[in-house]
Amino acid sequence: MKYLFSLFIILGLMSCTSSQTSKYSKIEYEVGPCFGFCPIYKITINSDRTAILEAEHFNFSEGEGKGDFDKPREGTFKSTINKEDFDKLIALTDDADIKSLSDNYIDKRIMDASKSNLRIYFSDGTKKDIAMSAGEKPEKLTTLYTYISELKQNQKWEKVN
Protein backbone atom coordinates (compact mmCIF):
# COMPACT_ATOMS: atom_id res chain seq x y z
CA MET A 1 0.00 0.00 0.00
CA LYS A 2 2.80 2.44 0.83
CA TYR A 3 4.32 1.79 -2.64
CA LEU A 4 1.03 2.61 -4.28
CA PHE A 5 0.77 5.80 -2.20
CA SER A 6 4.33 6.78 -3.20
CA LEU A 7 3.46 6.21 -6.85
CA PHE A 8 0.46 8.55 -6.59
CA ILE A 9 2.59 11.23 -4.96
CA ILE A 10 5.23 10.98 -7.69
CA LEU A 11 2.59 11.11 -10.44
CA GLY A 12 0.97 14.11 -8.76
CA LEU A 13 4.27 15.99 -8.57
CA MET A 14 5.03 15.21 -12.20
CA SER A 15 1.66 16.53 -13.33
CA CYS A 16 2.22 19.76 -11.39
CA THR A 17 5.56 20.45 -13.03
CA SER A 18 4.37 19.59 -16.52
CA SER A 19 1.40 21.97 -16.25
CA GLN A 20 3.71 24.96 -15.74
CA THR A 21 4.17 25.98 -19.34
CA SER A 22 5.42 29.21 -20.80
CA LYS A 23 2.96 31.39 -22.65
CA TYR A 24 5.47 31.31 -25.55
CA SER A 25 6.25 28.06 -27.33
CA LYS A 26 8.98 29.56 -29.52
CA ILE A 27 10.68 32.89 -30.27
CA GLU A 28 12.40 33.43 -33.63
CA TYR A 29 14.43 36.40 -34.72
CA GLU A 30 15.75 36.54 -38.27
CA VAL A 31 18.05 39.23 -39.68
CA GLY A 32 18.66 39.66 -43.41
CA PRO A 33 21.51 41.33 -45.31
CA CYS A 34 22.23 45.04 -45.59
CA PHE A 35 24.37 46.98 -48.06
CA GLY A 36 27.43 46.23 -45.92
CA PHE A 37 28.65 43.54 -43.58
CA CYS A 38 25.72 43.19 -41.19
CA PRO A 39 25.30 39.82 -39.47
CA ILE A 40 22.87 37.55 -41.30
CA TYR A 41 21.28 34.91 -39.10
CA LYS A 42 18.20 33.30 -37.62
CA ILE A 43 17.93 32.36 -33.97
CA THR A 44 15.15 30.14 -32.64
CA ILE A 45 14.59 29.84 -28.90
CA ASN A 46 12.19 27.20 -27.64
CA SER A 47 10.21 27.18 -24.40
CA ASP A 48 12.53 24.48 -23.00
CA ARG A 49 15.44 27.00 -23.40
CA THR A 50 17.03 25.08 -26.29
CA ALA A 51 18.15 27.31 -29.12
CA ILE A 52 19.29 26.97 -32.72
CA LEU A 53 21.41 29.61 -34.45
CA GLU A 54 21.56 29.47 -38.23
CA ALA A 55 24.53 31.74 -38.95
CA GLU A 56 24.97 32.81 -42.55
CA HIS A 57 27.66 35.52 -42.64
CA PHE A 58 29.41 38.07 -40.38
CA ASN A 59 28.30 36.58 -37.08
CA PHE A 60 31.71 35.35 -36.00
CA SER A 61 33.85 37.16 -38.56
CA GLU A 62 34.20 40.68 -39.93
CA GLY A 63 33.52 41.48 -43.56
CA GLU A 64 36.41 42.36 -45.83
CA GLY A 65 34.82 42.62 -49.27
CA LYS A 66 32.09 41.55 -51.65
CA GLY A 67 33.72 38.11 -52.02
CA ASP A 68 32.77 37.32 -48.43
CA PHE A 69 29.28 36.45 -49.63
CA ASP A 70 30.80 33.68 -51.77
CA LYS A 71 32.27 32.01 -48.69
CA PRO A 72 30.34 29.11 -47.13
CA ARG A 73 27.77 29.96 -44.51
CA GLU A 74 29.13 29.95 -40.97
CA GLY A 75 26.95 27.03 -39.89
CA THR A 76 24.18 25.84 -37.64
CA PHE A 77 24.76 25.92 -33.89
CA LYS A 78 22.82 24.76 -30.86
CA SER A 79 22.79 25.87 -27.26
CA THR A 80 20.71 25.86 -24.11
CA ILE A 81 20.04 29.40 -22.98
CA ASN A 82 20.97 29.70 -19.33
CA LYS A 83 17.98 30.11 -16.99
CA GLU A 84 18.77 33.68 -15.93
CA ASP A 85 19.07 34.90 -19.53
CA PHE A 86 15.95 32.97 -20.56
CA ASP A 87 13.92 34.44 -17.70
CA LYS A 88 15.03 37.92 -18.77
CA LEU A 89 14.03 37.15 -22.38
CA ILE A 90 10.55 36.12 -21.23
CA ALA A 91 10.23 39.22 -19.04
CA LEU A 92 11.26 41.51 -21.93
CA THR A 93 8.82 39.71 -24.25
CA ASP A 94 6.03 40.14 -21.71
CA ASP A 95 6.97 43.80 -21.21
CA ALA A 96 6.86 44.49 -24.98
CA ASP A 97 3.18 43.43 -25.08
CA ILE A 98 3.78 41.72 -28.43
CA LYS A 99 0.14 41.11 -29.36
CA SER A 100 -0.63 44.83 -29.22
CA LEU A 101 2.20 45.83 -31.58
CA SER A 102 1.92 46.58 -35.29
CA ASP A 103 2.92 43.85 -37.74
CA ASN A 104 5.18 46.20 -39.67
CA TYR A 105 7.89 48.64 -38.67
CA ILE A 106 9.59 48.91 -42.07
CA ASP A 107 10.76 52.40 -42.98
CA LYS A 108 10.87 52.42 -46.77
CA ARG A 109 12.95 55.60 -46.77
CA ILE A 110 15.92 53.71 -45.28
CA MET A 111 17.08 51.38 -48.03
CA ASP A 112 20.53 50.27 -46.86
CA ALA A 113 19.57 48.75 -43.51
CA SER A 114 18.93 45.07 -42.96
CA LYS A 115 15.38 43.89 -42.55
CA SER A 116 14.45 41.59 -39.71
CA ASN A 117 11.50 39.54 -38.54
CA LEU A 118 10.51 38.73 -35.00
CA ARG A 119 8.11 35.80 -34.72
CA ILE A 120 6.53 34.95 -31.42
CA TYR A 121 4.69 31.62 -31.23
CA PHE A 122 2.25 31.49 -28.34
CA SER A 123 1.38 28.32 -26.44
CA ASP A 124 -2.25 28.72 -27.48
CA GLY A 125 -1.24 28.12 -31.12
CA THR A 126 -1.34 31.75 -32.26
CA LYS A 127 1.61 33.62 -33.74
CA LYS A 128 2.70 37.25 -34.04
CA ASP A 129 5.06 38.18 -36.89
CA ILE A 130 6.66 41.63 -36.80
CA ALA A 131 8.69 42.92 -39.77
CA MET A 132 11.26 45.60 -38.92
CA SER A 133 14.02 47.74 -40.37
CA ALA A 134 15.89 50.83 -39.25
CA GLY A 135 13.65 53.67 -38.20
CA GLU A 136 11.14 54.30 -35.47
CA LYS A 137 9.57 51.50 -33.46
CA PRO A 138 8.49 51.05 -29.85
CA GLU A 139 11.37 51.23 -27.38
CA LYS A 140 10.34 48.00 -25.65
CA LEU A 141 10.44 46.16 -29.00
CA THR A 142 13.92 47.56 -29.68
CA THR A 143 15.04 46.43 -26.21
CA LEU A 144 13.70 42.92 -26.90
CA TYR A 145 15.39 42.35 -30.26
CA THR A 146 18.63 43.93 -29.02
CA TYR A 147 18.61 41.45 -26.15
CA ILE A 148 18.00 38.54 -28.52
CA SER A 149 21.00 39.72 -30.57
CA GLU A 150 23.09 39.76 -27.40
CA LEU A 151 22.09 36.14 -26.68
CA LYS A 152 23.69 35.23 -29.99
CA GLN A 153 26.98 36.56 -28.63
CA ASN A 154 26.93 35.55 -24.96
CA GLN A 155 25.78 31.92 -25.04
CA LYS A 156 27.93 28.81 -25.53
CA TRP A 157 27.14 27.61 -29.06
CA GLU A 158 28.05 24.15 -30.29
CA LYS A 159 28.38 23.75 -34.06
CA VAL A 160 26.14 21.00 -35.44
CA ASN A 161 26.88 21.53 -39.16
C-alpha angles and dihedrals in degrees: 000000000000089000091053090049090050090051091054091050092051092047090048092052091048092052091051093054095044092052092060099090130163118249086233121065095185141358120204128185119184126185123194131201127288131198089275138030102308117154112265114204150121123225122192120192118190128205090253088061094250113136139193123203117197102195116193108170141340097015097111099012138048122243119251104174148332090288090069089081089061091059118097117271114269094245147244118297135185133205143159110239109231114250096247093052092044092051089051090050091053092047092051090047090051091046092052090059090219098192092059095053127099118260092231134049097161114141105205091195091068105069104165099058124096119255120228139189128212114198120188116191112200124212090240089066097258124122136205118205118192121188115204143176135165114308136065123342135144113296093230090055090050090050090051098051092042088055092049088052089052090053087060088061104037104045127086105253123195116203113236098175 
